[in-house]
Amino acid sequence: MERRTIGAAALEVGAIGLGCMPMSWGYTTSQQRGDRSLRAVHAALDAGSTLLDTADMYGPFKNELLVGRALKERRADAFVATKCGLLMGGDTHVVANGRPGYVKRACDASLRRLQTDVIDLYQLHRADPEVPVEETWGAMAELVTAGKVRALGVCATGAPLTARRSGAPYEVTIRQLERVQQVFPVSAVQAELSVWAREALDALLPWCAARGVGFLAAMPLGNGFLTGTLTPGQGFEPDDVRARHPRFTAEMMAANQPVVAGLRRVAARHGDGVTPAQVALAWLLGRGPHVVPVPGTKREEWARENAAAAGLALTDQDEAEIERLPGARGSWD
């Protein structure tokens, strides 16, 4: 797989990463099995998807423990990215904690769960409105100095699904990014970006490109919708985040079908075996050499399929057709 170098720390990762959250949290837990998830991690690593993205709140803690098990004998093959600063305050409510002392304790706990001596990329999950972001970032920078962390990132993953609805603070803004950049270099920014959710293209992606900051595209497959495997009205179990998301009502899933239909048309031009998901990931890779999509899955066959998208070259015709596709219908606003 193609390798991409991101951030001032010159981090080298496979062009497509692996989001580990679905293995433990956020999606239907009745279908989550540790052995299958372990195979998915190994399949991703074998295919060159070296960046494994997790967080202490996924589970909570279960996801880091699982990733630690998967990496017990393969740590050298992986680039481990995890997060701090966001806690579960109940079944669905989330709260931020950016206090320096907490950040340092959280890092030590993540190192133990991940069974590693160093975290490759430590990300701030949310900014705590009660703590100046510079103080939180300064504590994280001290972790780099201490050798516990290689580089720092800022994360905005999940805002439409959790923070906006629950009242937790929003993702870090560009203004806040400018402030923390003065304290310690930002190596990567993680935020939602996909064929049907392109808001990051307007300002955030250009901000990263101008500064050599990597961009980790979260939810690159639209929580599974862009794979073309979901059907309107199919329903989701209560513990699945999509059961409460406006984009996944039967009405909105039907309204959003033209997006998947367009991806199918592009895929068909590339021959048998090419999927809408691979087209969606290839489109993201074309947004810049600093972009690394991080699709989540708990199935090894999909981990391989996602990784194979790194070898798909879209034509100018493909790009033009994708550009004409509508954005997602259905939001919290």
CORNOR-V512282 format. One record per run of one state. SS is the DSSP state (h for helix, s for strand, l for the rest). FROM is the first residue (numbers start at 0). LEN is the number of residues. If there is no record, write none. Layout:
# CORNOR-V512282
SS_FROM_LEN + SS_FROM_LEN
This chain:
# CORNOR-V512282
l_0_2 + s_2_4 + l_6_4 + s_10_4 + l_14_1 + s_15_1 + l_16_1 + s_17_2 + l_19_1 + h_20_3 + l_23_5 + h_28_3 + l_31_2 + h_33_13 + l_46_4 + s_50_3 + l_53_8 + h_61_9 + l_70_4 + h_74_3 + l_77_1 + s_78_6 + l_84_1 + s_85_3 + l_88_5 + s_93_3 + l_96_3 + h_99_15 + l_114_4 + s_118_6 + l_124_8 + h_132_13 + l_145_3 + s_148_7 + l_155_3 + h_158_8 + l_166_7 + h_173_8 + l_181_6 + s_187_5 + l_192_1 + s_193_1 + l_194_2 + s_196_1 + l_197_1 + h_198_3 + l_201_2 + h_203_8 + l_211_2 + s_213_5 + l_218_3 + h_221_6 + l_227_13 + h_240_4 + l_244_1 + h_245_3 + l_248_1 + h_249_6 + l_255_1 + h_256_12 + l_268_7 + h_275_10 + l_285_5 + s_290_3 + l_293_2 + s_295_1 + l_296_3 + h_299_12 + l_311_4 + h_315_8 + l_323_10
